[in-house]
Amino acid sequence: MSVLQALDWQGLVARSAAFRVIMPAGLALLVLVAGGLLRVPELREQRNSQLLRHDQLEREHKSRAEQLKMLSDTQAAFADAERQLNQARWGLAAGESMSDLLDRMAASGHAQGLHFEQLDVLEPVMQTGYRQTPLNVQVVGRYPALREWLGDWFGQVRLLRAADMALAVVEGRPGLLRLRLQVQTYHAKAPVPSTEWLAQLPAQAGVVAPAIDPFATWISRSPRGELGSIPLAQLEMIGSLARGQEYEALLLAAGRLYRVRAGDRVGRDEGVVVRIDEQGTEVRERLHVGGSWQERTVVLAMRKRLEEGGRENDEVPVEMDVGGAVDRSAGHGSTLQG
């Protein structure tokens, strides 16, 4: 029976063409499945390795992006630092040479009527990235002019530092001062033109000279009044008033009458009334001639002598050649009603 069944089965196989096709395919599938099952651990390991590699690449990408941002920020900071360095280099000398600086200083001093007695350029001292050159300056003038000149000179954009400064009265020349000054100037070794930032600097107000000179005598400290703007040539003495040994003069200018006493300021050349008597009024002026200050004395003589007129309280004769009363309440150097 078994032999017959086997023979039947073999015969069936031989007769079935479909079985001949399916059988190899099934065997191949079984081989593939078996091979796949054998490679599952290896594939799983490769997958895990690829995931780890992907995470590593992601971290590297983020790190590179952060480094790129840091590099960009560093480059921007470097450019800003370089711009500030160029501005600082330019600000050391403001694009000027030493000769330009000396010309500017001399022009400013001349405009203020100052006289330079000494101007020495000392040996420069080399520093890191710049050189420092000291200047010794000695200049003579009045305090308001010196103060205004210092404010104008040190108000420049360039860097200037006063290392030493001393003021002294000039002997024999009242009202004049001698300023001794040591100034440190600077120049960059490698100047870089950089002027676009100058528009951001605020405009500097002009230096206002002080109205009072603390080094002058009390006579010359009085502010210049109306008579200080009238030339002496336009003033005429037409009368005098006396109280004891003190005299006052009556001066006429352009139809207006003024009453002055010793110490009052008259004329445009810093004139001061030094003496008044019945004959005239003596005025001492100071003029800047030939690079130095000189004094001269001008006498305003009485224009005409008249007979003794009326008296006011304890004042003795008023000598005038114009009519009208004198207003006693008017201050010295002010206009009187004639």
Secondary structure, 3 states (H helix, E strand, C coil): CHHHHHHHHHHHHHHCHHHHHHHHHHHHHHHHHHHHHHHHHHHHHHHHHHHHHHHHHHHHHHHHHHHHHHHHHHHHHHHHHHHHHHHHHHHHHCCCCHHHHHHHHHHHHHHCCCEEEEEEECCCEEECCEEEEEEEEEEEECHHHHHHHHHHHHCCCCCEEEEEEEEEECCCCCCCEEEEEEEEEEEECCCCCCCHHHHHCCCCCCCCCCCCCCCCCHHHHCCCCHHHHCCHHHCEEEEEEEECCEEEEEEEECCEEEEEECCCEECCCCEEEEEECCCEEEEEEEEEECCEEEEEEEEEEECCCCCCCCCCCCCECCCCCCCCCCCCCCCCCCEECC
